[in-house]
Amino acid sequence: MPAGITVSASGFKAKCLSLLRKLETGELARVMVTRRGKPVALIVGAATQREPLKDMYGFQAGLIQFSPDYDPFEQVIDEPSDPFLDKSRSR
């Protein structure tokens, strides 16, 4: 597991891009920035949510198969089974 480091504010200013690159690649887990020995900021790498969503998209593709004679426009119910609709038609 990558470790974290502690740097002073002036050290962070000098090495900012290098430290951000290390966070991005996973070489570092966190960077604690201090001023006069007291912590003022904790910088951690962003957790990317794109990979799980990319894996989740389409994970059930191909699981549903229709028979060759399936017609999605075929009428399934001839008459409604609602008794109120049947009574209103007979009047």
C-alpha positions as CSV (number, residue, x, y, z in Angstrom):
1,M,0.0,0.0,0.0
2,P,1.4,3.4,-0.9
3,A,2.5,5.6,2.0
4,G,2.0,9.2,2.6
5,I,4.4,12.0,3.2
6,T,4.5,15.3,5.1
7,V,5.9,18.4,3.5
8,S,6.1,22.1,4.5
9,A,4.0,24.6,2.6
10,S,7.1,26.0,0.8
11,G,8.2,22.4,0.0
12,F,4.8,21.7,-1.5
13,K,4.9,24.9,-3.5
14,A,8.3,23.8,-5.0
15,K,7.3,20.2,-5.7
16,C,3.5,20.5,-6.3
17,L,3.4,19.1,-9.8
18,S,5.7,16.2,-9.0
19,L,3.6,15.3,-5.9
20,L,0.3,15.5,-7.8
21,R,1.7,13.2,-10.4
22,K,2.7,10.7,-7.7
23,L,-0.8,10.9,-6.2
24,E,-2.3,10.3,-9.7
25,T,-0.2,7.2,-10.4
26,G,-0.8,5.8,-6.9
27,E,2.9,6.1,-5.8
28,L,1.7,8.2,-2.9
29,A,-1.5,7.8,-0.9
30,R,-1.6,11.2,0.7
31,V,0.4,14.4,1.2
32,M,0.2,16.3,4.5
33,V,1.0,20.0,4.1
34,T,2.3,21.8,7.2
35,R,3.0,25.4,8.1
36,R,5.4,25.9,11.0
37,G,5.0,22.3,11.9
38,K,1.2,22.3,12.1
39,P,-0.9,20.5,9.5
40,V,-2.9,22.8,7.3
41,A,-4.0,20.5,4.4
42,L,-4.3,16.8,3.6
43,I,-4.2,16.0,-0.1
44,V,-5.4,12.6,-1.3
45,G,-5.7,11.1,-4.7
46,A,-9.1,11.3,-6.3
47,A,-11.0,8.0,-6.4
48,T,-12.1,7.4,-9.9
49,Q,-15.7,6.2,-10.3
50,R,-15.4,5.7,-14.1
51,E,-14.0,2.2,-14.1
52,P,-16.7,0.5,-12.0
53,L,-19.4,2.3,-14.1
54,K,-17.7,1.3,-17.3
55,D,-17.7,-2.3,-16.1
56,M,-21.3,-2.1,-15.0
57,Y,-22.6,-0.7,-18.3
58,G,-23.8,-3.5,-20.5
59,F,-22.9,-6.3,-18.0
60,Q,-26.2,-8.1,-18.9
61,A,-25.8,-7.7,-22.6
62,G,-26.9,-10.9,-24.5
63,L,-28.8,-12.5,-21.5
64,I,-32.2,-11.9,-23.1
65,Q,-33.0,-13.7,-26.3
66,F,-36.2,-13.5,-28.2
67,S,-37.6,-16.4,-30.3
68,P,-37.5,-15.8,-34.1
69,D,-41.3,-15.6,-34.3
70,Y,-41.6,-13.0,-31.6
71,D,-43.5,-9.9,-32.8
72,P,-43.4,-7.0,-30.3
73,F,-46.4,-5.4,-32.0
74,E,-48.7,-8.4,-31.7
75,Q,-51.8,-7.7,-29.6
76,V,-51.8,-9.8,-26.5
77,I,-55.1,-9.0,-24.9
78,D,-58.2,-8.9,-27.1
79,E,-60.6,-7.3,-24.6
80,P,-59.9,-5.5,-21.4
81,S,-60.7,-7.4,-18.2
82,D,-61.8,-4.3,-16.3
83,P,-65.5,-4.8,-15.5
84,F,-66.2,-1.0,-15.5
85,L,-64.9,-0.7,-19.0
86,D,-67.1,-3.6,-20.2
87,K,-70.2,-2.0,-18.6
88,S,-69.6,1.3,-20.2
89,R,-69.3,-0.3,-23.7
90,S,-72.6,-2.1,-23.3
91,R,-74.6,1.0,-22.7
